[in-house]
Amino acid sequence: MTIVVAVVTPDGLVLASDSATTQQLMVGQQTTMGSIWNSANKIVNLRKCWPIGAMTFGRATFAGRSIATHCKDLRASISSASDQSSGEPWNEAAFTVEAAARAVHDHFGPLYRAEPGGILGFLVGGFGGIEQSPEMWQVLIGEDGEAVEQLMPPGEAGIFHQGMTDAITRLVDGAGQGLGQALVAMQVDASEAERAADQARQMLSIPLAWQGMPLGEAIDLARFLVDTTINFVRFSPGHAMVGGPIEIAAVTKHEGFKWVQRKHYYQQDLNPMEGSGSWS
């Protein structure tokens, strides 16, 4: 499983994730959990040096290849297209976050339709060519349909999270994901329970991301929320399906996409030519 968190302020956004992924095995006609690996990559710079990034959640592989590797293919395609001087939608001065989100959908939609199952999702955020503040989009591809939607327009602040998010909803929204079911168990009409649960969360929620928040505090907040989820899952009954190293990237208009905290499968001092782009 996964936890991915985006903290967005008008000055920039922070992408943070855990590194756990679950291997599914077929035993006869049944799918069962095999191993939990703690070295998966979930954050990607969609075009090196540009202020645009994405995080993946849900489905982990297609055709035996990780989502991380498929994202490299997408990045290579976007980078090639952006070299064209005429270039909509990948001219550096004119590209949009929406175009990036739709490129993610257009790349992964056919992969999913050829090998359906589960849900594949992405949080896509950054600065468009003419935008001074970041925006956030979500891409969902699943058996119930496909959607590309804007979560937050430029100029606002907020926290977005996907995966095993119960710890965050309890902390930030004041009530866990099971509140609606608990209300039904308390004899609240089922048709009203989820609406009442949503209203309770709105009343109890604590705004932690603010306009004017320095990027350093946004980084610390994103790290805190991912780390809190990892430890919440660790001490809860069941498998530790969220875990491993925390990875963090920050995206700003002028500095672009920068890694803040990142794991490597090699020693950096043995690879002096390693660049700063993601998953190089």
Kinemage of the C-alpha trace (Angstrom):
@kinemage 1
@onewidth
@group {chain A} dominant
@subgroup {mainchain}
@vectorlist {calphas} color= white
{ca met a 1} P 0.000 0.000 0.000
{ca thr a 2} L 0.943 3.645 0.011
{ca ile a 3} L 0.780 7.027 1.609
{ca val a 4} L 1.381 10.064 -0.576
{ca val a 5} L 0.967 13.634 0.691
{ca ala a 6} L 1.062 16.962 -1.120
{ca val a 7} L 1.268 20.203 0.860
{ca val a 8} L 0.481 23.177 -1.361
{ca thr a 9} L 0.924 26.890 -0.669
{ca pro a 10} L 0.942 29.806 -3.147
{ca asp a 11} L 4.764 29.844 -3.015
{ca gly a 12} L 5.320 26.170 -3.805
{ca leu a 13} L 4.329 22.609 -3.176
{ca val a 14} L 5.873 19.620 -1.432
{ca leu a 15} L 5.453 15.996 -2.525
{ca ala a 16} L 6.139 13.287 0.081
{ca ser a 17} L 5.676 9.512 0.072
{ca asp a 18} L 6.614 6.303 1.776
{ca ser a 19} L 8.416 3.518 -0.125
{ca ala a 20} L 6.290 0.417 0.529
{ca thr a 21} L 4.742 -1.699 -2.202
{ca thr a 22} L 2.891 -5.012 -1.907
{ca gln a 23} L 3.589 -7.944 -4.211
{ca gln a 24} L 0.452 -9.839 -5.170
{ca leu a 25} L 0.696 -13.588 -5.903
{ca met a 26} L -1.720 -15.970 -7.615
{ca val a 27} L -2.310 -19.161 -5.621
{ca gly a 28} L -4.637 -21.302 -7.697
{ca gln a 29} L -7.517 -18.984 -8.560
{ca gln a 30} L -6.973 -16.719 -5.575
{ca thr a 31} L -4.883 -13.554 -5.282
{ca thr a 32} L -2.931 -13.303 -2.071
{ca met a 33} L -0.376 -10.927 -0.602
{ca gly a 34} L 3.173 -12.113 -1.137
{ca ser a 35} L 5.837 -9.721 0.113
{ca ile a 36} L 5.960 -6.104 1.209
{ca trp a 37} L 8.922 -4.299 -0.352
{ca asn a 38} L 10.207 -1.031 1.110
{ca ser a 39} L 12.155 0.453 -1.813
{ca ala a 40} L 9.478 1.521 -4.314
{ca asn a 41} L 9.688 4.915 -6.062
{ca lys a 42} L 6.484 6.964 -6.075
{ca ile a 43} L 7.565 10.549 -6.844
{ca val a 44} L 8.617 11.701 -10.301
{ca asn a 45} L 9.676 14.950 -11.957
{ca leu a 46} L 7.633 14.804 -15.155
{ca arg a 47} L 10.082 16.996 -17.063
{ca lys a 48} L 13.567 17.445 -15.613
{ca cys a 49} L 14.224 20.921 -14.244
{ca trp a 50} L 10.646 22.068 -14.920
{ca pro a 51} L 8.360 22.852 -11.958
{ca ile a 52} L 6.053 19.857 -12.443
{ca gly a 53} L 5.868 16.622 -10.447
{ca ala a 54} L 3.615 13.658 -9.760
{ca met a 55} L 3.054 10.933 -7.179
{ca thr a 56} L 1.518 7.534 -7.836
{ca phe a 57} L -0.787 5.454 -5.638
{ca gly a 58} L -2.803 2.279 -6.054
{ca arg a 59} L -1.727 -0.103 -8.801
{ca ala a 60} L 2.023 -0.884 -8.694
{ca thr a 61} L 2.853 -2.622 -12.002
{ca phe a 62} L 1.884 -3.170 -15.619
{ca ala a 63} L 3.323 -5.971 -17.740
{ca gly a 64} L 5.654 -6.833 -14.891
{ca arg a 65} L 7.240 -3.358 -14.915
{ca ser a 66} L 6.879 -0.919 -12.044
{ca ile a 67} L 4.925 2.319 -12.349
{ca ala a 68} L 8.264 4.057 -11.713
{ca thr a 69} L 9.730 2.566 -14.900
{ca his a 70} L 6.631 3.442 -16.916
{ca cys a 71} L 6.930 7.008 -15.586
{ca lys a 72} L 10.456 7.149 -16.979
{ca asp a 73} L 9.010 6.292 -20.384
{ca leu a 74} L 6.472 9.085 -19.997
{ca arg a 75} L 9.140 11.555 -18.919
{ca ala a 76} L 11.271 10.687 -21.933
{ca ser a 77} L 8.274 11.276 -24.198
{ca ile a 78} L 7.457 14.628 -22.579
{ca ser a 79} L 11.106 15.717 -22.695
{ca ser a 80} L 11.323 14.881 -26.388
{ca ala a 81} L 8.125 16.774 -27.149
{ca ser a 82} L 9.286 19.795 -25.177
{ca asp a 83} L 12.341 20.151 -27.375
{ca gln a 84} L 10.107 21.271 -30.218
{ca ser a 85} L 10.198 25.051 -30.509
{ca ser a 86} L 6.584 25.394 -31.675
{ca gly a 87} L 5.355 23.496 -28.952
{ca glu a 88} L 1.961 23.275 -27.493
{ca pro a 89} L 1.468 21.716 -25.051
{ca trp a 90} L 5.117 21.317 -24.033
{ca asn a 91} L 6.584 24.698 -24.764
{ca glu a 92} L 8.246 25.695 -21.484
{ca ala a 93} L 6.638 29.127 -21.449
{ca ala a 94} L 3.128 27.874 -22.214
{ca phe a 95} L 2.621 24.381 -20.773
{ca thr a 96} L -0.061 23.799 -18.147
{ca val a 97} L -0.444 21.468 -15.188
{ca glu a 98} L -3.668 20.258 -16.774
{ca ala a 99} L -1.709 19.232 -19.879
{ca ala a 100} L 0.693 17.287 -17.643
{ca ala a 101} L -2.193 15.531 -15.881
{ca arg a 102} L -3.786 14.616 -19.199
{ca ala a 103} L -0.441 13.343 -20.489
{ca val a 104} L -0.273 11.042 -17.458
{ca his a 105} L -3.791 9.815 -18.209
{ca asp a 106} L -3.089 9.334 -21.912
{ca his a 107} L 0.064 7.339 -21.158
{ca phe a 108} L -1.366 5.055 -18.467
{ca gly a 109} L -4.940 4.695 -19.721
{ca pro a 110} L -4.024 2.257 -22.540
{ca leu a 111} L -1.756 0.298 -20.184
{ca tyr a 112} L -4.618 -0.107 -17.737
{ca arg a 113} L -7.178 -1.016 -20.387
{ca ala a 114} L -4.842 -3.735 -21.693
{ca glu a 115} L -4.366 -5.105 -18.166
{ca pro a 116} L -7.310 -3.978 -15.997
{ca gly a 117} L -7.610 -4.440 -12.254
{ca gly a 118} L -7.535 -2.315 -9.140
{ca ile a 119} L -7.155 1.459 -9.250
{ca leu a 120} L -4.239 3.513 -10.513
{ca gly a 121} L -4.003 7.099 -9.340
{ca phe a 122} L -1.704 10.108 -9.562
{ca leu a 123} L -1.479 13.459 -7.841
{ca val a 124} L -0.010 15.892 -10.377
{ca gly a 125} L 1.095 19.335 -9.229
{ca gly a 126} L 3.274 22.250 -10.152
{ca phe a 127} L 3.432 25.571 -11.935
{ca gly a 128} L 2.180 26.155 -15.465
{ca gly a 129} L 4.278 28.273 -17.768
{ca ile a 130} L 2.346 31.466 -17.005
{ca glu a 131} L 1.213 30.650 -13.442
{ca gln a 132} L 2.857 32.280 -10.434
{ca ser a 133} L 1.303 29.839 -7.936
{ca pro a 134} L 0.979 26.035 -8.100
{ca glu a 135} L -2.115 23.991 -8.794
{ca met a 136} L -2.981 20.367 -8.079
{ca trp a 137} L -4.722 17.772 -10.278
{ca gln a 138} L -5.710 14.150 -9.739
{ca val a 139} L -5.778 11.325 -12.287
{ca leu a 140} L -7.811 8.193 -11.491
{ca ile a 141} L -7.982 5.123 -13.730
{ca gly a 142} L -10.031 2.138 -12.615
{ca glu a 143} L -12.724 -0.361 -13.458
{ca asp a 144} L -15.404 2.198 -12.550
{ca gly a 145} L -14.073 4.762 -15.038
{ca glu a 146} L -11.341 7.295 -15.673
{ca ala a 147} L -11.125 10.899 -14.497
{ca val a 148} L -8.792 13.876 -14.681
{ca glu a 149} L -9.882 16.576 -12.237
{ca gln a 150} L -8.496 19.742 -10.731
{ca leu a 151} L -8.214 19.527 -6.942
{ca met a 152} L -6.993 23.063 -6.337
{ca pro a 153} L -6.555 26.103 -8.600
{ca pro a 154} L -3.515 28.394 -8.333
{ca gly a 155} L -3.234 30.683 -5.325
{ca glu a 156} L -4.788 28.507 -2.628
{ca ala a 157} L -3.279 26.380 0.154
{ca gly a 158} L -4.180 22.850 1.144
{ca ile a 159} L -3.186 19.286 1.951
{ca phe a 160} L -3.957 16.368 -0.368
{ca his a 161} L -3.352 12.723 0.475
{ca gln a 162} L -4.070 9.299 -0.988
{ca gly a 163} L -3.456 5.696 -0.019
{ca met a 164} L -3.815 4.531 3.588
{ca thr a 165} L -4.931 7.899 4.881
{ca asp a 166} L -6.869 7.023 8.039
{ca ala a 167} L -4.175 8.424 10.334
{ca ile a 168} L -4.230 11.756 8.515
{ca thr a 169} L -8.025 11.997 8.430
{ca arg a 170} L -8.123 11.308 12.180
{ca leu a 171} L -5.462 13.931 12.862
{ca val a 172} L -6.332 16.684 10.374
{ca asp a 173} L -10.063 16.120 9.814
{ca gly a 174} L -10.868 15.086 13.373
{ca ala a 175} L -12.467 11.726 12.521
{ca gly a 176} L -11.397 8.496 10.883
{ca gln a 177} L -12.676 7.012 7.665
{ca gly a 178} L -14.952 4.632 9.544
{ca leu a 179} L -17.089 7.377 11.108
{ca gly a 180} L -19.974 6.812 8.685
{ca gln a 181} L -20.090 3.094 9.480
{ca ala a 182} L -19.904 3.864 13.187
{ca leu a 183} L -22.915 6.172 12.867
{ca val a 184} L -24.871 3.422 11.079
{ca ala a 185} L -24.012 1.061 13.936
{ca met a 186} L -25.427 3.712 16.279
{ca gln a 187} L -28.749 3.534 14.413
{ca val a 188} L -28.239 6.603 12.228
{ca asp a 189} L -30.029 6.116 8.915
{ca ala a 190} L -27.561 4.810 6.323
{ca ser a 191} L -28.639 7.440 3.784
{ca glu a 192} L -27.686 10.182 6.231
{ca ala a 193} L -24.636 8.667 7.928
{ca glu a 194} L -21.966 9.582 5.379
{ca arg a 195} L -23.365 13.094 4.959
{ca ala a 196} L -23.275 13.535 8.730
{ca ala a 197} L -19.736 12.147 8.844
{ca asp a 198} L -18.594 14.629 6.192
{ca gln a 199} L -20.208 17.489 8.097
{ca ala a 200} L -18.491 16.385 11.309
{ca arg a 201} L -15.108 16.349 9.571
{ca gln a 202} L -15.710 19.840 8.187
{ca met a 203} L -16.510 21.079 11.693
{ca leu a 204} L -13.529 19.320 13.301
{ca ser a 205} L -10.879 19.837 10.617
{ca ile a 206} L -7.735 21.795 11.469
{ca pro a 207} L -6.164 23.886 8.667
{ca leu a 208} L -2.449 23.105 8.816
{ca ala a 209} L -1.394 24.501 5.426
{ca trp a 210} L -1.627 28.284 5.156
{ca gln a 211} L -0.975 30.957 2.585
{ca gly a 212} L 2.368 32.513 3.387
{ca met a 213} L 3.719 29.334 5.009
{ca pro a 214} L 7.471 29.167 4.276
{ca leu a 215} L 8.501 26.233 2.116
{ca gly a 216} L 10.630 24.825 4.947
{ca glu a 217} L 7.563 24.471 7.160
{ca ala a 218} L 5.605 22.874 4.295
{ca ile a 219} L 8.418 20.325 3.924
{ca asp a 220} L 8.357 19.580 7.651
{ca leu a 221} L 4.558 19.233 7.589
{ca ala a 222} L 4.604 16.775 4.671
{ca arg a 223} L 7.337 14.722 6.362
{ca phe a 224} L 5.375 14.721 9.633
{ca leu a 225} L 2.177 13.470 7.967
{ca val a 226} L 3.930 10.627 6.125
{ca asp a 227} L 5.935 9.634 9.206
{ca thr a 228} L 2.800 9.719 11.359
{ca thr a 229} L 1.031 7.395 8.920
{ca ile a 230} L 3.972 4.984 8.837
{ca asn a 231} L 4.006 4.700 12.627
{ca phe a 232} L 0.190 4.551 12.874
{ca val a 233} L 0.184 1.558 10.518
{ca arg a 234} L 3.210 0.034 12.243
{ca phe a 235} L 1.466 -0.109 15.618
{ca ser a 236} L -1.982 -1.024 14.253
{ca pro a 237} L -3.073 -4.664 13.889
{ca gly a 238} L -2.151 -6.281 10.576
{ca his a 239} L 0.700 -5.974 8.122
{ca ala a 240} L 2.887 -2.864 7.992
{ca met a 241} L 1.770 -1.962 4.464
{ca val a 242} L 3.104 1.599 4.688
{ca gly a 243} L 6.779 2.090 5.428
{ca gly a 244} L 10.340 2.289 4.229
{ca pro a 245} L 12.300 5.497 3.621
{ca ile a 246} L 10.374 8.742 3.274
{ca glu a 247} L 11.016 10.603 0.034
{ca ile a 248} L 10.327 14.327 -0.366
{ca ala a 249} L 10.549 16.753 -3.275
{ca ala a 250} L 9.793 20.482 -3.376
{ca val a 251} L 8.544 22.364 -6.422
{ca thr a 252} L 8.813 26.141 -6.819
{ca lys a 253} L 8.379 28.491 -9.755
{ca his a 254} L 11.988 29.623 -9.971
{ca glu a 255} L 13.945 26.639 -8.628
{ca gly a 256} L 11.827 23.985 -10.340
{ca phe a 257} L 11.696 20.419 -8.991
{ca lys a 258} L 14.246 19.727 -6.243
{ca trp a 259} L 14.796 16.597 -4.187
{ca val a 260} L 14.795 17.228 -0.438
{ca gln a 261} L 15.056 13.648 0.831
{ca arg a 262} L 15.664 10.637 -1.374
{ca lys a 263} L 16.844 7.038 -1.188
{ca his a 264} L 19.327 5.466 -3.617
{ca tyr a 265} L 20.070 1.856 -4.438
{ca tyr a 266} L 23.728 2.742 -5.029
{ca gln a 267} L 26.457 4.705 -3.277
{ca gln a 268} L 26.520 8.276 -4.529
{ca asp a 269} L 30.271 8.606 -4.090
{ca leu a 270} L 30.723 5.790 -6.615
{ca asn a 271} L 28.561 7.636 -9.144
{ca pro a 272} L 30.014 11.168 -9.367
{ca met a 273} L 28.239 11.935 -12.654
{ca glu a 274} L 24.778 11.298 -11.176
{ca gly a 275} L 22.464 14.216 -11.952
{ca ser a 276} L 19.750 15.736 -9.817
{ca gly a 277} L 16.764 14.520 -11.851
{ca ser a 278} L 14.455 11.855 -10.483
{ca trp a 279} L 15.120 8.159 -11.042
{ca ser a 280} L 18.119 8.853 -13.341
